[in-house]
Amino acid sequence: MRWFQRSMYVLTFLSAPVFAMESDVNEVLSQPQTAEQSDRQESDGIFEGVKVSEPKAPQPIAERALLADGMVEQRVQGETASASDPFVLTSHRPNYFLPLSYTHNPNKRETRQGIADDSLQSIEFQFQVSIKFPVATGVVGDGSSLWFAYTQQSYWQAYNSDASAPFRDTNYEPEAFIVTNPDLSFFGNKLTYLHYGVNHQSNGQQKPLSRSWNRVYLDFIFERDNTVVSIKPWYRIPEPSDDNDNPDIDRYMGYGELNVIHVIDDVSYEVMLRNNLRSENKGAIRLGVNFPLWGKVRGYGQYFEGYGQSMLDYNNYTRTVGVGFMLTGWL
């Protein structure tokens, strides 16, 4: 139960400034008021009590899609509307925090140097931060655009006080890609967008725990009613054998992935599938669901099973279930 105790310590630490602020406010309120202060209180009513209310929530996803004439289009319109706002970061992949992420048999997982394999806990804090920004438009014709993006995924042993709460692994993924709008249909399925780009993914470690690869990819984004399908094949850019940290990563991560997102009103369901398409079959599945929680914040649950949840785990079979909240999703 040390993870629970540590979470209580964190909660107490975060709450301390709030209690201190409340004490300061009570001290101010206990002081004698001048006539001017009394008049201001009566006229403005600022000390009549603090009313906490939920921030304005976005429209349900299905309603936004109906107004924008498409699931993907409603996201694109939102990105376009905020693209010139200097205080807005545009999300790329989902941004989420899973304070409770449970892994079956954690001590079979790889970990950073200086952390004993047998000291890992089953419960850890997993999160992903992913942003992008436009670089240029019209790069390959009307309606096309060039983007840079960055995604970071971390696995934090936050409740493991015996090991000083280390980050077990962190993956870094910068990429550049071009977005085009072919506006084609196949058997009633609309090819809404086609992305093609290049990315680098690594865990920033030294050998022997260094993991990295570079890929070029295509991402075909289809849409039909309230369902969006992404078919994303990739090709690994060859590396010299003496500089290849993980020469067999294709055998575990495969040559692409399939993502399916289905929306019912304001609840979004997602499935990710990977497979190496070999006789020695290896792959992965990730299931997720997110739903309105408070303002723009959404509840999020995720299940992962297979290979390659993180770079260090690319050749380790993992089962993980996590619960937490999402700030931005696919749609």
C-alpha positions in Angstrom: 0.0 0.0 0.0 3.0 2.3 -0.2 1.8 3.6 -3.6 -1.4 4.7 -1.8 0.5 6.3 1.0 2.7 8.2 -1.5 -0.4 9.4 -3.4 -1.8 10.7 -0.1 1.5 12.5 0.5 1.4 14.1 -2.9 -2.3 15.1 -2.4 -1.4 16.7 1.0 1.5 18.5 -0.5 -0.7 19.9 -3.3 -3.4 20.9 -0.9 -1.0 22.8 1.5 -1.1 26.0 -0.5 -4.8 25.9 -0.7 -5.1 25.6 3.1 -2.5 28.3 3.6 -4.5 30.6 1.3 -7.6 29.9 3.2 -5.8 30.8 6.5 -4.6 34.1 5.0 -8.1 34.9 3.8 -9.6 34.2 7.2 -7.0 36.4 8.8 -7.9 39.3 6.5 -11.6 38.8 7.1 -11.1 38.9 10.9 -9.5 42.4 10.7 -11.7 45.4 11.4 -13.2 46.9 8.2 -13.1 50.5 7.2 -16.3 52.3 6.1 -15.1 52.2 2.5 -14.4 48.4 2.7 -17.8 47.8 4.3 -19.5 49.8 1.5 -17.6 48.0 -1.2 -18.6 44.6 0.4 -22.2 45.6 0.4 -22.2 46.9 -3.1 -20.1 44.1 -4.8 -21.0 41.2 -2.5 -17.5 39.7 -3.1 -17.4 38.1 0.4 -20.8 36.5 0.2 -19.2 33.2 -0.7 -17.2 31.6 -3.4 -19.3 29.7 -6.0 -17.4 27.0 -7.8 -18.8 26.0 -11.2 -17.8 23.7 -14.0 -15.9 25.4 -16.9 -17.8 25.5 -20.1 -17.7 22.1 -21.8 -17.3 21.6 -25.5 -20.2 20.4 -27.6 -20.5 16.6 -27.8 -18.3 15.2 -30.5 -21.2 13.9 -32.6 -22.8 17.3 -32.6 -19.6 19.0 -33.7 -19.2 16.5 -36.5 -22.7 17.1 -37.7 -22.2 20.9 -37.8 -18.8 20.4 -39.6 -20.0 17.7 -41.9 -17.5 15.1 -40.7 -15.7 13.7 -37.7 -12.3 14.6 -38.9 -13.4 17.9 -40.4 -14.7 19.1 -37.0 -11.2 18.6 -35.6 -9.5 20.3 -38.5 -11.9 23.3 -38.2 -11.0 23.6 -34.5 -7.3 23.5 -35.2 -7.6 26.1 -38.0 -9.6 28.4 -35.7 -6.9 28.4 -33.0 -3.8 28.1 -35.3 -3.0 31.8 -35.0 -3.7 32.0 -31.3 -0.3 32.5 -29.6 -1.5 31.0 -26.3 -2.9 27.7 -27.8 -0.9 24.5 -28.4 -2.4 22.2 -31.0 -2.7 18.6 -30.0 -1.3 15.9 -32.3 -2.0 12.5 -30.7 -4.1 12.2 -27.5 -2.8 13.9 -24.4 -3.6 11.9 -21.3 -2.6 11.1 -17.7 -3.1 7.7 -16.2 -2.2 8.0 -12.4 -3.1 4.4 -11.9 -1.6 2.1 -14.5 -1.3 -1.6 -13.5 1.1 -3.9 -15.2 1.1 -7.7 -14.7 4.4 -9.1 -13.5 6.4 -5.8 -13.8 9.8 -7.3 -13.0 10.0 -8.9 -16.5 10.1 -5.4 -17.9 13.2 -3.6 -18.9 14.1 -0.5 -16.9 16.6 2.4 -16.8 20.1 1.9 -15.5 20.5 2.2 -11.7 17.1 0.7 -11.1 17.1 -3.0 -10.0 14.8 -5.1 -12.1 13.3 -6.7 -9.0 12.4 -3.4 -7.4 9.7 -2.4 -10.0 6.1 -2.0 -8.8 3.0 -3.1 -10.6 1.4 0.4 -10.2 3.0 3.3 -12.1 2.0 6.7 -13.5 1.8 6.7 -17.3 1.2 9.8 -19.4 1.5 11.1 -22.9 2.1 14.7 -24.2 1.7 15.3 -27.9 1.7 18.7 -29.8 2.1 19.9 -33.4 2.4 23.2 -35.2 2.0 24.2 -38.8 5.1 25.2 -40.8 3.8 26.0 -44.3 0.7 25.7 -46.4 0.3 24.8 -50.1 3.6 22.8 -50.1 2.4 20.2 -52.6 -0.8 21.9 -53.9 -3.9 23.6 -52.6 -5.2 22.3 -49.3 -1.8 20.8 -48.3 0.3 21.7 -45.3 3.6 20.9 -43.6 3.6 20.2 -39.9 6.2 19.5 -37.2 5.1 17.4 -34.2 6.5 16.1 -30.9 5.2 13.2 -28.8 6.5 12.1 -25.4 5.3 9.1 -23.5 6.6 8.4 -19.9 6.3 5.5 -17.5 6.9 6.8 -14.0 7.2 4.6 -10.9 5.7 7.5 -8.9 4.7 5.4 -5.9 7.9 3.4 -5.7 9.5 5.2 -2.7 12.1 2.4 -2.2 13.6 3.2 -5.6 13.2 7.0 -5.2 10.2 7.1 -7.6 12.2 7.0 -10.9 11.0 7.2 -14.5 11.3 3.7 -15.7 11.2 4.7 -19.4 10.5 7.8 -21.5 10.1 7.8 -25.3 10.7 10.8 -27.5 9.2 11.0 -31.0 9.7 14.1 -33.1 8.3 14.0 -36.7 7.6 16.0 -39.8 4.7 15.3 -42.1 2.6 16.7 -45.0 -1.2 16.7 -44.9 -3.1 16.4 -48.1 -6.9 16.2 -48.8 -7.5 13.8 -51.7 -11.3 13.7 -51.1 -11.8 10.3 -52.6 -14.3 7.5 -51.7 -14.0 3.7 -51.7 -17.2 1.7 -51.3 -18.8 4.5 -49.3 -15.7 5.1 -47.2 -14.4 8.6 -47.6 -10.6 9.0 -47.8 -10.6 12.3 -45.9 -6.9 12.9 -45.5 -3.6 11.4 -46.5 -0.5 12.1 -44.4 3.0 11.2 -45.3 6.0 11.9 -43.2 9.2 10.9 -41.4 9.7 10.3 -37.7 12.4 9.4 -35.1 11.6 7.5 -31.9 14.0 6.8 -29.1 14.3 6.5 -25.4 17.3 8.7 -25.0 19.4 6.1 -23.2 23.0 4.9 -23.6 23.9 1.4 -24.6 23.0 -1.3 -23.7 19.5 0.2 -23.0 19.4 2.5 -26.0 16.4 1.9 -28.3 15.7 3.9 -31.5 14.5 3.7 -35.0 13.7 6.0 -37.9 10.7 5.5 -40.2 8.9 7.0 -43.2 5.2 6.4 -43.3 1.9 7.0 -45.0 -1.3 7.5 -43.0 -4.6 6.9 -44.8 -7.5 8.4 -42.9 -11.0 7.1 -43.8 -14.3 8.2 -42.5 -17.8 6.8 -42.5 -20.6 8.1 -40.4 -19.3 8.2 -36.8 -16.3 6.0 -37.4 -12.8 7.0 -38.4 -10.2 4.5 -39.6 -6.4 5.2 -39.9 -4.3 2.7 -41.9 -0.7 3.6 -41.3 2.0 1.5 -43.0 5.7 2.4 -42.4 9.2 1.5 -43.6 12.1 1.5 -41.3 15.1 3.5 -42.6 18.1 1.1 -42.6 21.0 1.8 -40.2 24.6 0.5 -40.1 24.8 -2.7 -38.1 27.3 -1.3 -35.6 24.9 1.6 -34.9 21.7 -0.5 -34.7 20.4 -0.7 -31.1 17.5 -3.0 -32.0 17.9 -4.8 -35.3 14.9 -7.1 -34.7 12.4 -4.4 -33.8 10.4 -5.1 -37.0 9.7 -8.6 -35.8 7.8 -7.2 -32.8 6.5 -3.8 -33.9 5.6 -4.9 -37.4 5.3 -2.7 -40.5 2.3 -0.5 -39.6 -0.7 -0.1 -37.4 -4.5 0.2 -37.7 -6.5 2.6 -35.6 -10.3 2.6 -35.4 -12.2 5.4 -33.5 -16.0 5.1 -33.1 -18.1 7.9 -31.5 -21.5 7.5 -29.8 -22.8 11.0 -28.9 -19.9 12.2 -26.7 -18.2 8.9 -25.9 -15.3 7.8 -28.0 -14.1 4.2 -28.3 -10.7 3.4 -29.9 -8.8 0.3 -31.0 -5.2 0.0 -32.1 -3.8 -3.1 -33.8 -0.3 -4.0 -34.8 1.0 -7.3 -36.3 4.3 -8.4 -37.8 2.5 -10.6 -40.5 4.9 -13.4 -40.0 4.6 -17.1 -39.3 6.1 -16.3 -35.8 3.2 -14.0 -35.1 3.7 -11.1 -32.8 1.7 -7.9 -32.4 -0.2 -5.7 -30.0 -3.7 -4.4 -29.2 -4.7 -1.3 -27.3 -8.3 -0.5 -26.3 -9.5 2.8 -25.0 -12.6 4.7 -24.1 -13.0 8.4 -23.1 -16.0 10.3 -22.0 -17.0 13.8 -20.6 -15.9 14.3 -17.0 -15.5 18.0 -16.1 -15.3 20.9 -18.5 -12.8 20.0 -21.2 -11.4 17.2 -19.1 -12.5 13.7 -20.1 -12.3 10.4 -18.2 -10.0 7.8 -19.9 -9.5 4.1 -19.5 -6.9 2.1 -21.5 -5.9 -1.6 -21.9 -2.8 -2.7 -23.7 -1.6 -6.2 -24.5 1.3 -7.3 -26.6 4.7 -6.1 -27.6 6.1 -2.6 -27.9 4.2 -0.6 -25.4 7.4 1.4 -24.8 10.8 1.3 -26.6 12.4 -0.7 -23.8 9.6 -3.1 -23.9 9.6 -3.6 -27.7 10.4 -7.3 -27.3 8.6 -7.9 -24.0 5.0 -9.1 -23.9 3.1 -6.8 -21.6 -0.4 -6.5 -20.2 -1.4 -3.1 -18.8 -4.7 -1.5 -17.7 -4.8 2.2 -16.7 -7.4 4.7 -15.6 -7.1 8.5 -15.5 -8.1 11.5 -17.6 -7.6 12.9 -21.1 -7.1 16.5 -22.1 -7.4 16.0 -25.9 -8.3 12.9 -27.9 -8.2 11.9 -31.5 -11.5 13.7 -32.2 
